[in-house]
Amino acid sequence: MLFLSKLSLLSLAVVALGPSVAFGAIAQVKDARRCGNEGSKPDAASEAVIKQATVKLSAAIAAAGRGASISSSSDLTGNHRAAVTSVMAPKQIKVYFHVRNFADQFPSSVLARALYLHRLRFIAVAGGNLSPRAIAGQIAALNADFRASGFNFTLAGTDFTTNRDYFESAGPGSTQQTAMKNRLYKGGPSDLNLYSVGFVKGAGKGLLGYATLPFSISPNSRTANKDDGVVFLFSSVPGGSTTNYNLGRTVTHETGHWLGLYHTFQGGCTGAGDGVSDTPAEASPAYGCPTGRDSCNSSPGLDPISNLQVHTFLAVPSPRGHFRNRRASPMDYSYDGCMSQFTSGQALRMVAASQQYRKL
């Protein structure tokens, strides 16, 4: 079951606060956290399923490509960027945007017309609203980061909603996020819903984003779980006002979770860690864009600061929550500009998890 042409729907909900809150007003928050998934722990049964699926996938890829299906090219950090060869067609994921805003700011008739005419463009504006240019920029960033891992995202729709409560208070486990998702969710396990909010107060205050993992989905389920999806800070899109986190890598990082990845510092220096063999062990989240960091001296390799699943925290008050490094994995917490790649092992894990749980 290699990369099939089966479609996955990605739905993005953008919740806008309205004219009373400036676009940059939520950019500086003390004690900001990076990712709402930090407390997530691997489940032994799920990890066994993923391990077995990864082994089978690797064997199938090797057979189909005569041993050259997934290659790796080193970058300056010593990390590897996964490259999927022609033996597998990219998994196609459709994207739906749900934008929340105030009717008194944008009349519904104007919104409907603008959405129809400009839904592939998207730029962030005052009050949490996102323009077509900003939306298109986020999709482009997502594709740039996942293309080598075998995933492609296409915007399929955008909607706008006005709700201050959702915008300010939606967070992990909150009643606001439950109401928001129950109202806006589209599709099933293979469909990605994105929700753009402000993380102003409550359980999500200070976050850059959070996501659901695929492992709670029954391997044979086609039933929609409305809690499924990614919630992220609106000003973290490309060109947004969140300094150091405005290249769109918050959505990349959270989508990595949605496809089955843990943080690169999962488990610290011991144990199975993030369940990926080619990501060096990391004791804790990084700060800023450190170079030469080696927090696990007894394990080979420097910390994967450029990995897209790394979490790097700011040493000073930062914009809303999620902290990542670019020269690090997207699954660490480094600045957006420090993060650059997923490893081959991470790519295999995402493909295996998406096949097992999301039927992509």
Residue pairs with C-beta under 8 A, 6 or more apart in sequence:
1 60
1 355
2 60
2 61
2 64
2 87
2 88
2 89
3 84
3 88
3 89
3 90
3 91
3 150
3 351
4 89
4 91
4 360
5 89
5 92
6 91
6 92
6 190
6 359
6 360
7 92
7 93
7 94
7 190
8 91
8 92
8 93
8 94
8 190
8 191
8 192
8 354
8 358
8 360
9 93
9 94
9 95
9 96
9 156
9 186
9 187
9 190
9 191
9 192
10 93
10 94
10 95
10 96
10 153
10 154
10 155
10 156
10 191
10 192
10 193
10 194
11 95
11 96
11 97
11 98
11 156
11 157
11 184
11 185
11 186
11 187
11 191
11 192
11 193
11 194
11 229
12 95
12 96
12 97
12 98
12 99
12 135
12 138
12 158
12 193
12 194
12 195
12 196
13 97
13 98
13 99
13 100
13 159
13 161
13 180
13 184
13 193
13 194
13 195
13 196
14 97
14 98
14 99
14 100
14 101
14 128
14 129
14 130
14 135
14 158
14 160
14 161
14 195
14 196
14 234
15 99
15 100
15 128
15 161
15 163
15 166
15 167
15 170
15 180
15 195
15 196
15 197
15 198
15 234
16 99
16 100
16 101
16 102
16 105
16 127
16 128
16 129
16 130
16 160
16 161
16 162
16 167
16 234
17 102
17 127
17 128
17 164
17 167
17 168
17 198
17 200
18 101
18 102
18 104
18 105
18 127
18 128
18 162
18 164
19 102
19 104
19 105
19 126
19 127
20 127
21 126
21 127
21 128
21 198
22 126
22 127
23 124
23 125
23 126
23 127
23 128
23 235
23 240
23 241
24 235
24 241
26 198
26 199
26 200
26 233
26 235
26 319
26 320
27 235
27 241
27 242
27 243
27 319
27 320
28 317
28 318
28 319
29 205
29 206
29 317
29 318
29 319
29 320
29 321
30 206
30 317
31 206
31 317
32 206
32 207
32 208
32 314
32 317
32 318
32 319
32 320
32 321
32 323
33 206
33 207
33 208
33 321
33 322
33 323
34 207
34 208
34 285
34 311
34 312
34 313
34 321
34 322
34 323
34 324
34 333
35 207
35 208
35 209
35 210
35 253
35 254
35 257
35 263
35 311
35 321
35 322
35 323
35 324
35 333
36 171
36 172
36 204
36 207
36 209
36 210
36 211
36 231
36 321
37 210
37 211
37 213
37 254
37 257
37 262
37 263
38 263
38 285
38 311
40 213
40 257
40 262
42 262
42 266
42 267
42 272
42 275
43 215
46 215
47 272
47 275
49 219
49 356
50 260
50 275
50 349
50 352
50 353
50 356
51 275
53 352
53 353
53 355
53 356
54 348
54 349
54 352
56 352
57 348
57 351
57 352
57 355
58 348
61 69
61 70
61 87
61 88
62 69
64 87
64 88
65 85
65 87
68 85
69 84
69 85
69 87
69 88
70 82
70 83
70 84
70 85
70 344
70 347
70 348
71 83
71 85
71 344
72 80
72 81
72 82
72 83
72 343
72 344
73 80
73 81
73 83
74 80
75 81
75 306
75 340
75 341
77 302
77 304
77 305
77 306
77 327
77 328
77 340
78 301
78 302
79 304
79 306
79 307
79 329
79 340
79 341
79 343
80 278
80 341
80 343
80 344
81 148
81 340
81 341
81 342
81 343
82 148
82 149
82 150
82 341
82 342
82 343
82 344
82 345
82 346
82 347
82 348
83 148
83 344
84 90
84 148
84 149
84 150
84 347
88 150
90 147
90 150
90 151
90 152
91 150
91 151
91 152
91 351
91 354
91 360
92 152
92 154
93 151
93 152
93 153
93 154
93 192
93 360
94 153
94 154
94 155
94 156
94 191
95 139
95 153
95 154
95 155
95 156
95 157
95 192
95 194
96 155
96 156
96 157
96 158
96 159
96 186
96 187
96 191
96 193
97 119
97 122
97 130
97 135
97 155
97 157
97 158
97 159
97 194
98 158
98 159
98 160
98 161
98 184
98 193
98 195
99 115
99 129
99 130
99 135
99 158
99 159
99 160
99 161
99 196
100 128
100 160
100 161
100 162
100 163
100 166
100 167
100 196
100 197
101 111
101 127
101 128
101 129
101 160
101 161
101 162
102 127
102 162
103 162
105 127
105 129
105 162
106 114
106 129
106 160
111 160
114 132
115 158
115 159
115 160
118 131
118 132
119 132
119 135
119 155
119 157
119 158
120 132
120 135
120 136
120 155
121 131
121 132
121 133
121 134
121 135
121 136
122 130
122 131
122 132
122 133
122 134
122 135
122 136
122 137
122 138
122 158
122 237
123 130
123 131
123 132
123 133
123 134
123 137
123 239
124 130
124 131
124 134
124 234
124 235
124 237
124 239
124 240
124 241
125 131
128 167
128 196
128 197
128 198
128 234
129 160
130 196
130 234
130 237
132 158
133 239
134 237
134 238
134 239
134 240
135 155
135 158
135 237
136 155
137 237
137 238
137 239
137 248
138 237
138 238
138 248
138 251
139 153
139 154
139 155
140 238
140 248
141 238
141 247
141 248
141 249
141 251
141 252
142 153
142 248
142 251
142 252
142 255
143 152
143 153
145 249
145 252
145 308
145 330
145 342
146 152
146 153
146 252
146 255
146 342
148 341
148 342
148 347
149 342
149 346
149 347
149 350
149 351
150 347
150 350
150 351
151 259
151 350
151 354
153 192
159 184
161 183
161 184
163 180
165 176
166 176
166 177
166 179
166 180
166 197
167 197
167 198
167 200
168 176
168 197
168 198
168 200
168 201
168 202
169 176
169 200
169 201
169 202
169 203
169 204
170 176
170 177
170 180
170 195
170 197
170 199
170 202
170 204
170 231
171 177
171 199
171 202
171 203
171 204
171 205
171 207
171 210
171 231
172 203
172 204
172 207
172 210
173 203
174 202
174 203
174 204
176 202
177 195
177 204
177 231
178 227
180 195
180 197
181 193
181 195
181 226
181 227
181 229
182 226
184 193
184 195
185 193
185 224
185 226
185 228
185 229
186 193
187 193
187 224
188 222
188 223
188 224
189 214
189 217
189 221
189 222
189 223
189 224
189 225
189 228
189 357
189 358
189 359
190 354
190 358
190 359
190 360
192 229
192 230
192 255
192 258
193 228
193 229
193 230
194 229
194 230
194 231
194 232
194 251
195 229
195 230
195 231
195 232
196 232
196 233
196 234
196 237
197 204
197 231
197 232
197 233
197 234
198 233
198 234
199 205
199 206
199 207
199 208
199 233
199 320
199 321
204 210
204 231
204 321
206 320
206 321
207 233
207 320
207 321
207 322
208 232
208 233
208 236
208 242
208 245
208 250
208 319
208 320
208 321
208 322
208 323
208 324
209 230
209 231
209 232
209 233
209 236
209 250
209 251
209 253
209 254
209 321
209 322
210 230
210 231
210 254
210 257
211 229
211 230
211 231
211 254
211 255
211 257
211 258
212 225
212 227
212 228
212 229
212 230
212 257
212 258
213 257
213 258
213 260
214 258
214 259
214 260
214 353
214 354
214 356
214 357
214 358
215 260
215 353
215 357
216 225
217 225
217 228
217 357
217 358
219 356
219 357
222 359
228 258
229 258
230 251
230 254
230 255
230 257
230 258
231 254
232 250
232 251
232 254
232 322
233 240
233 242
233 245
233 250
233 319
233 320
233 321
233 322
234 240
235 241
235 242
235 246
235 319
235 320
236 242
236 245
236 246
236 248
236 249
236 250
236 251
236 319
236 320
236 322
236 336
237 246
237 248
237 251
238 246
238 247
238 248
239 246
240 246
241 319
242 318
242 319
242 320
243 318
243 319
244 314
244 318
244 319
244 335
244 336
244 337
245 318
245 319
245 320
245 322
245 323
245 324
245 335
245 336
246 336
247 326
247 336
247 337
248 336
249 308
249 324
249 326
249 330
249 336
249 339
250 322
250 324
250 336
252 308
252 330
252 339
253 308
253 309
253 322
253 324
253 330
253 331
253 339
254 322
256 308
256 309
256 330
256 331
256 342
256 346
256 350
257 309
257 331
259 350
259 353
259 354
259 358
260 349
260 350
260 352
260 353
260 354
260 357
261 274
261 276
261 309
261 331
261 342
261 346
261 349
261 350
262 273
262 274
262 275
262 309
262 331
263 274
263 285
263 309
263 310
263 311
263 331
263 332
263 333
264 273
264 274
264 279
264 280
264 282
264 303
264 304
264 307
264 309
264 310
264 311
264 328
264 329
264 331
264 332
265 274
265 282
265 283
265 284
265 285
265 310
265 311
265 332
266 273
266 274
266 275
267 273
267 274
268 281
268 282
268 283
268 284
268 296
269 281
269 282
269 283
269 295
269 296
269 298
269 299
270 281
273 279
273 281
274 309
274 331
275 349
276 343
276 345
276 346
276 349
277 345
278 343
278 344
278 345
278 346
279 304
279 307
279 309
279 329
279 331
279 343
279 345
279 346
280 296
280 299
280 300
280 301
280 302
280 303
280 304
281 296
281 299
281 301
282 295
282 296
282 303
282 304
282 310
282 332
283 295
283 296
284 295
285 310
285 311
285 312
285 313
285 323
285 332
285 333
286 293
286 303
286 305
286 310
286 311
286 312
286 313
286 325
286 328
286 332
286 333
286 334
287 312
287 313
287 314
287 315
287 323
288 312
288 313
288 314
288 315
288 325
288 334
288 335
288 338
289 305
289 312
289 325
289 326
289 327
289 328
289 334
289 335
289 337
289 338
290 303
290 305
290 312
290 325
291 305
291 327
292 302
293 302
293 303
293 305
294 301
294 302
294 303
295 303
296 303
303 310
303 328
303 332
304 310
304 328
304 329
304 332
304 343
305 312
305 325
305 327
305 328
305 329
305 332
305 334
305 338
306 325
306 326
306 327
306 328
306 329
306 334
306 338
306 339
306 340
306 341
307 328
307 329
307 330
307 331
307 332
307 339
307 341
307 342
307 343
307 346
308 324
308 328
308 329
308 330
308 331
308 332
308 339
308 340
308 341
308 342
309 329
309 330
309 331
309 332
309 342
309 346
310 324
310 325
310 328
310 329
310 330
310 331
310 332
310 333
310 334
310 339
311 322
311 323
311 324
311 325
311 331
311 332
311 333
311 334
312 323
312 324
312 325
312 328
312 332
312 333
312 334
312 335
312 338
313 323
313 333
314 323
314 335
322 333
323 333
323 334
323 335
324 330
324 332
324 333
324 334
324 335
324 336
324 338
324 339
325 332
325 333
325 334
325 335
325 338
325 339
326 334
326 335
326 336
326 337
326 338
326 339
326 340
327 334
327 338
327 339
327 340
328 334
328 338
328 339
328 340
329 339
329 341
329 342
329 343
329 346
330 339
330 341
330 342
331 342
331 346
332 339
342 350
354 360
